[in-house]
């Protein structure tokens, strides 16, 4: 798993991060595959999001 994938997963996943940042899920998903990961101008916004609550299984 890439660093971007782990950060996005920790914040609740692609859809939650996209909604919180008013972006499309495809944009956030592309960060997980991009060589550079999360663009440096979006990284502070992503890091500021609260960590996702664990789900009860």
Backbone torsions as a table, in degrees:
resi	resn	phi	psi	omega
1	UNK	NA	135.2	179.9
2	UNK	-76.6	164.1	178.4
3	UNK	-60.3	-42.3	179.1
4	UNK	-62.0	-42.4	178.8
5	UNK	-60.6	-42.1	-179.1
6	UNK	-67.2	-42.9	179.1
7	UNK	-61.6	-46.3	-179.1
8	UNK	-64.3	-41.6	178.0
9	UNK	-62.6	-41.6	179.9
10	UNK	-64.1	-26.2	-179.0
11	UNK	-91.5	2.7	175.5
12	UNK	114.8	-2.7	177.1
13	UNK	104.2	173.1	-174.6
14	UNK	-56.8	-49.2	-175.0
15	UNK	-66.3	-42.4	-179.7
16	UNK	-66.9	-41.6	178.6
17	UNK	-64.9	-45.3	179.5
18	UNK	-59.6	-45.2	-179.7
19	UNK	-64.0	-41.9	-179.0
20	UNK	-65.2	-31.4	-178.0
21	UNK	-99.9	3.4	-178.8
22	UNK	57.8	46.6	177.4
23	UNK	-121.6	167.7	175.1
24	UNK	-81.7	147.7	177.0
25	UNK	-56.6	-32.4	-179.9
26	UNK	-65.1	-32.0	177.4
27	UNK	-65.5	-49.1	-179.6
28	UNK	-65.2	-39.4	178.6
29	UNK	-61.8	-37.1	-179.3
30	UNK	-65.6	-27.6	178.2
31	UNK	-63.9	-32.5	-178.3
32	UNK	-68.8	-25.7	-177.5
33	UNK	-100.2	-17.5	-175.6
34	UNK	-69.9	144.1	179.7
35	UNK	-59.6	-38.5	-178.7
36	UNK	-85.9	-6.1	-179.7
37	UNK	72.0	-142.9	-179.7
38	UNK	-71.7	128.3	179.1
39	UNK	-56.3	143.0	-174.1
40	UNK	-59.9	-28.6	-179.9
41	UNK	-78.8	-17.0	176.2
42	UNK	-97.0	-22.1	-174.6
43	UNK	-55.3	-45.6	179.0
44	UNK	-61.2	-34.5	179.5
45	UNK	-69.4	-40.6	178.8
46	UNK	-66.9	-44.7	-178.8
47	UNK	-65.0	-27.0	179.5
48	UNK	-75.4	-15.9	179.1
49	UNK	-67.2	146.0	178.5
50	UNK	-67.2	150.5	177.2
51	UNK	-68.4	141.5	-178.9
52	UNK	-66.0	141.3	174.8
53	UNK	-73.6	139.0	176.2
54	UNK	-65.1	142.3	179.7
55	UNK	-90.4	144.0	177.5
56	UNK	-77.5	130.8	-177.9
57	UNK	-93.1	NA	NA
